Amino acid sequence: MSLEKPTKIWWNGAVSDWRDAVVHVTTETAMRGVNVFEGVMAYKIADRSEHAVIALDEHLRRLARSAALLHLPLPHSLDELRQGVLDLIRAEPSELDLYIRPTLYLESGAYTADPERMRMGAYITSYTRERAPLRSVRLVSTPWTRVDDPAFPAQAKSGAVYSAFRLARMAAFRAGGDEPLLLNARGTVAETAGAAVMAVFPDGVVSPPPEDGALDSITRAVLTDLLRDDFGLKVTQRSLRPQELHEAQEVFLCGTLDEVVEVSAFDGVPLGHGADGLARRLFDRYRAVCTAADATASPLRTRVAW
């Protein structure tokens, strides 16, 4: 993903110049990380001036749920935010895929749930992303656990939580890994620093449930349908002990940015996978659905022509 500054941003109701979107350093979002956000992928359709935005409405509904969990009023309706995403893509079109990040933030009103005493803001950013092949990562344990209920709402996708993810990721790098495995306070698997965990066993695929601290992943839901309909596999959500990852036939991660990522090793122990492994086949199928020229390939796609 390129983090070079784009020229445009959707800022509190309209597409604006990037440099005009500023907040004061003493706002609640700057001082305490009081915000919620979503990550949405828009795939460029080959030979067309068009992008396919994946699960846009589902992501915006989850954004609203995150805001509700943190007692943040919506500064714009979901229809306005949806239109903002489309307007931003059209304002700065690209031949590359796009990673889009709608964010709601609190400017003032730190310790009140009264919407009349809270000042909210919203912005949507869009970054280009090079389309890459299937990745393989080394997963490692770290001392950090997933911030979980009741310490913080696990289903609120907030910038504040990603501060903890940053520490876990740094610990993983120091341990010679690529991604940290985050457990919950009960010692079972929650997720990684930004992706859901899925493990393949002879009787099906297992993934931790939301009550174990895993964000209710939209990408996982899409992959669950593909695994059932296209691969004939059952997907079960249940608590997953970290030791079970070594017993699995295969382990992979999934998320908006990650799509499907193969786990080659956990805590230095190689895991099973191969050229014809499920992760690779699922990655190819998911990418095909997201990038298909046929507008009926997936009901989760919103087409945006520019």
C-alpha positions as CSV (number, residue, x, y, z in Angstrom):
1,M,0.0,0.0,0.0
2,S,1.3,3.4,-0.9
3,L,1.2,6.0,1.9
4,E,2.1,8.9,-0.3
5,K,-0.3,11.7,0.2
6,P,-3.2,11.8,-2.2
7,T,-4.4,15.2,-3.4
8,K,-8.0,14.8,-2.4
9,I,-9.9,13.8,0.8
10,W,-13.6,13.7,1.7
11,W,-13.7,16.1,4.7
12,N,-16.9,16.7,6.8
13,G,-19.3,16.5,3.9
14,A,-17.4,17.3,0.7
15,V,-14.4,16.4,-1.3
16,S,-11.6,18.8,-0.4
17,D,-7.9,19.4,-1.0
18,W,-5.8,17.1,1.2
19,R,-3.9,20.0,2.9
20,D,-7.2,21.7,4.0
21,A,-8.2,18.8,6.3
22,V,-6.8,19.7,9.7
23,V,-7.8,19.4,13.3
24,H,-6.3,21.1,16.4
25,V,-3.7,19.2,18.4
26,T,-6.0,19.4,21.5
27,T,-8.9,17.6,19.9
28,E,-10.1,14.4,21.6
29,T,-9.0,12.4,18.5
30,A,-5.5,13.7,18.8
31,M,-5.1,13.6,22.5
32,R,-6.9,10.3,23.3
33,G,-7.5,8.5,20.0
34,V,-11.2,8.9,20.3
35,N,-12.3,7.7,16.8
36,V,-13.7,4.8,14.9
37,F,-12.8,3.8,11.4
38,E,-13.2,1.2,8.7
39,G,-11.0,-0.1,5.9
40,V,-12.6,-0.8,2.6
41,M,-11.0,-2.1,-0.6
42,A,-11.9,-0.9,-4.1
43,Y,-10.5,-3.1,-6.9
44,K,-9.8,-1.7,-10.3
45,I,-11.7,-3.5,-13.1
46,A,-9.4,-4.4,-16.0
47,D,-9.8,-2.4,-19.2
48,R,-12.5,-0.2,-17.6
49,S,-12.6,3.2,-15.9
50,E,-14.3,1.5,-13.0
51,H,-13.7,0.2,-9.4
52,A,-15.6,-2.4,-7.5
53,V,-15.9,-1.5,-3.8
54,I,-16.2,-4.6,-1.7
55,A,-18.9,-4.8,1.1
56,L,-19.2,-1.0,1.4
57,D,-22.6,-1.1,3.1
58,E,-21.5,-3.8,5.5
59,H,-18.4,-1.8,6.4
60,L,-20.4,1.4,7.0
61,R,-22.9,-0.5,9.2
62,R,-20.0,-1.8,11.3
63,L,-18.6,1.8,11.5
64,A,-21.9,2.9,12.9
65,R,-21.9,0.0,15.4
66,S,-18.3,1.0,16.5
67,A,-19.5,4.5,17.0
68,A,-22.5,3.4,19.1
69,L,-20.2,1.2,21.3
70,L,-18.1,4.3,22.1
71,H,-21.2,6.5,22.6
72,L,-20.2,8.6,19.6
73,P,-23.1,10.2,17.6
74,L,-22.9,10.0,13.8
75,P,-22.0,13.3,12.3
76,H,-23.3,12.2,8.9
77,S,-25.8,9.6,7.8
78,L,-24.5,6.3,6.4
79,D,-26.0,7.3,3.0
80,E,-23.9,10.5,3.1
81,L,-20.8,8.5,4.0
82,R,-21.5,6.0,1.2
83,Q,-21.8,8.8,-1.3
84,G,-18.6,10.4,0.1
85,V,-16.7,7.2,-0.8
86,L,-18.1,7.2,-4.3
87,D,-17.4,10.9,-4.7
88,L,-13.8,10.5,-3.5
89,I,-13.1,7.7,-6.0
90,R,-14.4,9.8,-8.8
91,A,-12.5,12.9,-7.7
92,E,-9.1,11.1,-7.8
93,P,-9.4,8.1,-10.1
94,S,-6.5,5.6,-10.3
95,E,-5.5,2.6,-12.4
96,L,-4.5,0.9,-9.2
97,D,-6.7,-0.7,-6.4
98,L,-7.6,1.6,-3.6
99,Y,-7.7,1.2,0.2
100,I,-10.4,3.5,1.5
101,R,-10.6,4.6,5.2
102,P,-13.8,6.3,6.5
103,T,-13.2,7.7,9.9
104,L,-15.4,9.4,12.5
105,Y,-13.7,11.4,15.2
106,L,-14.4,13.3,18.3
107,E,-13.3,16.9,18.4
108,S,-14.6,17.9,21.8
109,G,-16.8,16.5,24.6
110,A,-14.5,14.0,26.3
111,Y,-16.6,12.7,29.1
112,T,-20.2,13.0,28.0
113,A,-22.6,10.9,26.0
114,D,-24.9,13.8,25.3
115,P,-24.7,14.4,21.6
116,E,-25.6,18.1,22.1
117,R,-22.3,18.5,24.0
118,M,-20.2,16.6,21.6
119,R,-18.6,17.9,18.4
120,M,-17.9,15.2,15.8
121,G,-16.1,15.2,12.5
122,A,-15.6,12.8,9.7
123,Y,-13.2,12.2,6.8
124,I,-12.6,9.6,4.2
125,T,-9.1,8.9,2.7
126,S,-8.1,6.8,-0.3
127,Y,-4.7,5.3,-0.9
128,T,-3.4,3.4,-3.9
129,R,-2.3,-0.2,-3.5
130,E,-0.3,-2.3,-5.8
131,R,-1.9,-5.7,-6.5
132,A,0.3,-8.4,-5.0
133,P,0.4,-12.2,-5.1
134,L,-0.4,-14.4,-2.1
135,R,1.8,-13.6,0.9
136,S,3.3,-16.0,3.4
137,V,4.0,-14.8,7.0
138,R,5.6,-16.1,10.1
139,L,3.2,-15.9,13.1
140,V,4.7,-15.5,16.6
141,S,3.4,-15.2,20.1
142,T,4.0,-12.0,22.0
143,P,3.5,-10.8,25.6
144,W,0.7,-8.6,24.5
145,T,-3.0,-9.7,24.7
146,R,-5.9,-8.4,22.7
147,V,-7.7,-5.5,24.4
148,D,-10.9,-7.2,25.2
149,D,-14.3,-6.8,26.9
150,P,-14.7,-5.5,29.6
151,A,-11.6,-3.3,29.3
152,F,-12.6,-2.0,25.9
153,P,-15.4,-3.0,23.5
154,A,-13.8,-5.6,21.3
155,Q,-16.2,-5.0,18.4
156,A,-15.3,-1.2,18.2
157,K,-12.8,-0.7,15.4
158,S,-11.0,2.3,17.0
159,G,-7.6,4.0,16.5
160,A,-7.1,3.6,20.2
161,V,-7.0,-0.2,19.9
162,Y,-4.4,0.0,17.1
163,S,-2.0,1.6,19.5
164,A,-1.9,-1.7,21.3
165,F,-1.6,-3.6,18.0
166,R,1.4,-1.4,17.2
167,L,3.2,-2.7,20.3
168,A,2.3,-6.3,19.5
169,R,3.6,-5.9,16.0
170,M,6.9,-4.4,17.2
171,A,7.3,-7.3,19.6
172,A,6.7,-9.8,16.7
173,F,9.4,-8.1,14.6
174,R,11.9,-8.3,17.4
175,A,11.1,-12.0,17.8
176,G,11.9,-12.6,14.1
177,G,8.3,-12.9,13.0
178,D,6.0,-11.0,10.6
179,E,2.7,-11.0,12.5
180,P,1.8,-11.3,16.2
181,L,-0.8,-13.7,17.4
182,L,-3.0,-12.0,20.0
183,L,-4.6,-14.1,22.7
184,N,-7.4,-12.9,25.0
185,A,-7.3,-12.7,28.7
186,R,-8.5,-16.4,28.9
187,G,-5.5,-17.6,26.8
188,T,-7.4,-18.5,23.6
189,V,-6.8,-17.0,20.2
190,A,-8.4,-13.7,19.4
191,E,-6.8,-12.4,16.2
192,T,-3.6,-10.9,14.8
193,A,-2.9,-7.1,14.7
194,G,-5.5,-6.5,12.1
195,A,-6.6,-9.9,10.7
196,A,-8.8,-12.9,11.6
197,V,-7.3,-16.3,12.1
198,M,-8.6,-19.4,10.3
199,A,-7.3,-22.9,10.9
200,V,-8.0,-25.9,8.6
201,F,-8.7,-29.3,10.2
202,P,-10.0,-32.6,8.7
203,D,-13.6,-31.8,9.6
204,G,-13.6,-28.2,8.4
205,V,-12.2,-24.7,9.1
206,V,-12.2,-23.1,12.6
207,S,-12.0,-19.4,13.5
208,P,-12.4,-17.7,16.9
209,P,-15.8,-16.1,17.6
210,P,-16.3,-12.4,18.4
211,E,-16.8,-13.2,22.1
212,D,-13.2,-14.4,22.2
213,G,-12.0,-10.9,21.2
214,A,-12.0,-11.3,17.4
215,L,-13.4,-8.4,15.5
216,D,-16.5,-9.6,13.6
217,S,-14.6,-9.7,10.3
218,I,-16.5,-8.8,7.1
219,T,-13.8,-10.5,5.0
220,R,-14.1,-13.7,7.0
221,A,-17.8,-13.7,6.4
222,V,-17.3,-13.4,2.7
223,L,-14.7,-16.2,2.8
224,T,-17.0,-18.4,4.9
225,D,-19.6,-18.2,2.1
226,L,-16.9,-19.1,-0.5
227,L,-15.6,-22.0,1.6
228,R,-19.1,-23.4,1.9
229,D,-20.4,-22.7,-1.6
230,D,-17.3,-23.2,-3.7
231,F,-15.2,-25.6,-1.6
232,G,-17.8,-27.6,0.2
233,L,-16.2,-26.9,3.6
234,K,-17.9,-26.2,6.9
235,V,-16.6,-23.2,8.9
236,T,-17.1,-23.2,12.6
237,Q,-16.6,-20.4,15.1
238,R,-15.3,-21.7,18.4
239,S,-12.5,-21.0,20.9
240,L,-9.1,-21.9,19.5
241,R,-6.2,-22.8,21.7
242,P,-2.8,-21.5,20.3
243,Q,-1.5,-25.1,20.5
244,E,-4.1,-26.2,18.0
245,L,-2.4,-24.1,15.3
246,H,0.5,-26.6,15.3
247,E,-2.1,-29.4,14.9
248,A,-3.9,-27.8,12.0
249,Q,-3.4,-28.9,8.4
250,E,-3.1,-25.2,7.4
251,V,-3.5,-21.8,9.0
252,F,-4.3,-18.6,7.2
253,L,-5.2,-15.0,8.0
254,C,-7.8,-12.8,6.4
255,G,-8.9,-9.2,6.4
256,T,-9.6,-6.3,4.1
257,L,-6.0,-5.4,3.4
258,D,-4.6,-8.9,3.9
259,E,-7.3,-10.6,1.7
260,V,-5.9,-14.2,2.4
261,V,-2.4,-14.6,3.9
262,E,-0.8,-18.0,4.3
263,V,0.9,-18.7,7.7
264,S,4.2,-20.6,7.0
265,A,5.2,-21.0,10.6
266,F,4.0,-20.4,14.2
267,D,6.6,-19.7,16.9
268,G,9.3,-21.0,14.6
269,V,7.6,-24.3,13.8
270,P,6.7,-24.8,10.1
271,L,3.0,-25.3,9.3
272,G,1.6,-27.3,6.5
273,H,0.8,-25.7,3.2
274,G,1.6,-26.2,-0.4
275,A,1.3,-25.1,-4.0
276,D,-2.3,-26.5,-4.0
277,G,-3.1,-25.6,-0.4
278,L,-6.5,-24.2,0.6
279,A,-5.2,-20.8,1.4
280,R,-3.8,-20.4,-2.1
281,R,-7.0,-21.7,-3.8
282,L,-9.2,-19.5,-1.6
283,F,-7.0,-16.4,-2.3
284,D,-7.3,-17.0,-6.0
285,R,-11.1,-17.4,-5.8
286,Y,-11.6,-14.3,-3.5
287,R,-9.4,-12.2,-5.8
288,A,-11.4,-13.4,-8.8
289,V,-14.7,-12.4,-7.2
290,C,-13.4,-9.0,-6.3
291,T,-11.9,-8.2,-9.7
292,A,-14.4,-9.8,-12.0
293,A,-15.7,-7.7,-14.9
294,D,-19.1,-9.3,-14.5
295,A,-21.1,-7.0,-12.3
296,T,-23.2,-9.9,-10.9
297,A,-20.1,-11.8,-9.7
298,S,-20.8,-10.8,-6.1
299,P,-23.7,-9.1,-4.4
300,L,-21.2,-7.4,-2.1
301,R,-19.7,-5.2,-4.8
302,T,-20.6,-1.6,-5.5
303,R,-19.5,-0.4,-9.0
304,V,-18.1,3.1,-9.3
305,A,-17.4,4.4,-12.9
306,W,-15.2,7.4,-13.4
